[in-house]
Amino acid sequence: MSKRDYYEVLGANKGDDAKALKSAYRKLAMKYHPDKNPGDAEAEAHFKEIGEAYSILSDDEKRAAYDRMGHAAFQQGGGNHAGGQGPFAGGGAADFSDIFEQVFGDAFNMANGRRGGRQSGPARGADLRFDLEISLEDAFGGKETTVEVPTAMNCGRCEGKGNEPGTDLETCGTCAGAGRVRRSQGFFTMEQTCPQCGGRGQYVKTPCHDCDGVGRVRENRELSVTIPSGVEDGTRIRLTGEGEAGAQGGPRGDLYIFLSLKEHEIFERDGPNLYCRTPASMVSAALGCSIDVPTIEGGKAEVKMSEGAQTGRRMRLRGKGMPRLRGGPRGDMIVELFVETPRNLCDRQKELLKEFCELSGDNCNPDSAGFFNKVRQFWDDVTTEDGHPHN
């Protein structure tokens, strides 16, 4: 059976540059890689074919020879060379696994649960995330707390090895402990993870009774966490070595605690500053007075309102906000006033307000008087040419 054209195998064109060829190879190699198609002989054959094609076309010298002579450049007896050998026959068969890893790096290996295609033995445990909600008061003063984190722990019975105490791990006979096996087929050699031991180089002959040979068990761990003063919503705390236990006795991963702040009934936070919206009666706002407002540390502070204070008026209390996580002066507390309109009035109160309104005139409500003067002017200007106002 004659070989297919290498450009056809990769779905590429003869004029494509190295970048286009590499892109075509990446796409097909990922699709037909044996790790993604275990036991699929047809996929394995495709993988070998595209690996052979790319090993030739990715080399400028070999590609030039192929463009001139086709497959004959690499077949015994092909070409006009002494000894009946093509210019590139023999001399270093292509290892498709090496080609694949050169193009993809560790990305494919990591996606399939291994760190580097040629490594076996202990592996670092996974990092964990734990979400912790705290109050604004906790963020202000900091605190020590305890969290319970579900994680994978090294099995205490077998110490993470997976075998029953008193028994030994057996060296894999398929790969002789290497964790990788090579398979040759004609001109080419392909290396892949040992199917017998999964890349470990050893296997558990007598599994541990507690972990069934896995080496790890699921448990809840209680950990002490120090929350520093000044943390903000989204702050991340890293606890090194408190993540999941590693496979085969490997080092633990890390634990990342992500903080979120509960909504506060009184204060709203913006960075180091706190906002407090405070009500005031119509009379207090009109006459001016002093009011007490709460502070985040649990005390109170006095705020003075001048006569005629309006809704939206802001008063700043310096140094009464939140501490800063990395040091520096505390933020400020901004008190925002809103004036309440009286409700549930009795008849006498209504009479007094009507009397007050009659006595007030425009001087007591300068903003209202100015606004409605502008409105009247607006209506006067918005007329039709015949003098009739718009509907």
Steps between C-alpha positions, in 0.01 A plus 500: 500500500651833394555777750281806496653834418638658818328833430171315453555314828532830689227672302756760395614657175845479345550874536407516870761642736633329815239667720211370289646148495545502876142616551370223276707241684389622844135466408530147362746373763270606781206330327671165439739478796493148655430640846177645365413186304604204714473170317407666169732347239376727222568815707846368583572443131388857420721632780803319358422622150472867596808469719698361209376777272581777746845357582590542131325828417611679818865450401601746224760267345273195505209703370707625207599142414139386527380785277753391234474121520192418703503184712786360294737731688450293815470147365777245465628491145352841428693792355839509335712440807780258567412187687142508379384715794283809479653816649306460825453124531604341831689723741263590784142391477241761597342462843145631461465543876800733496354696209165529675654622826723751318194654337262484795738518798335380821150621408370162383664312786351737759155470339522124536602508864876465483784742552730456204478205266809320630458533874366244742503464876388754763293795375403825671146514635231728359445854627169562676266799523286578803251791507461673837246772578587745779337806651615858447595511868729198447659674203554809717661333799631175350437166669613145556254242377477130426381357170411143409629408155414175316820370343696191397734379774778246489364171624626449853508123469730480196657851531380590153670210319182305425628157600400308811758546780750214499482459122714660228417677178573284198716627215300512179615223269367672190718813525763366745423787735549778241133599480528533119507243225627524143342326209679464167329455170724494199689823465346677798488471879227639722520545877195513724392459861521142620145359483570255781612737777369831368846657502586420861758235426358295785164355586318402815473126525334496844280813536465676834174410673423864592560674167460211255847563361445866414727628778262784591172533687243781517482677834401833649791695644471774761742783430571819690491812283625847591299777331703822504346837569395696193417212263261581217240303311686256274820490706682169457690330783745225406578216740806324361493122517140478624346378174445143387757233572718403206484165327748234611613707795558818296490848662169661587349775291400840639171624642363835381237667716291760317331752728165665439338765723143479623275794425489734800179651637652843559823545308590470135866455415696651212866407536625647829201736534165431665167661413217541746162636387342679797140630532416840646161649577377796299514720809858393590618559146330841488624626837836321506613267774756239606435131450688190612596246236645149556860410416630165378693435822173509695513857633333817385602833354330840504404666173382861485235605249477863403162672458318413181685172437365319194472133399827384347717719720824314582715541807842336525644352818870453435670185622171327590499260206675167442866418561713427196623143450856605421520778755451873479235736639145383553236597253224751568135465592259701287163577655230570241188677620146439385217715631179321595162636406257473796233231475192399700423860600214587734258783418681750721835424334346545157355838606837616626672394178242685293552806714875460460458476124294819488762685701799361308484661158778448246779584743464168682509294180739679264578187294132427438426860408792510257407169341135586436597839359714313245211263427263789429758656268540167322127470441486857370777425248351171378220637282390457144538774239132588530537551872348175616699293751606145414281221637 
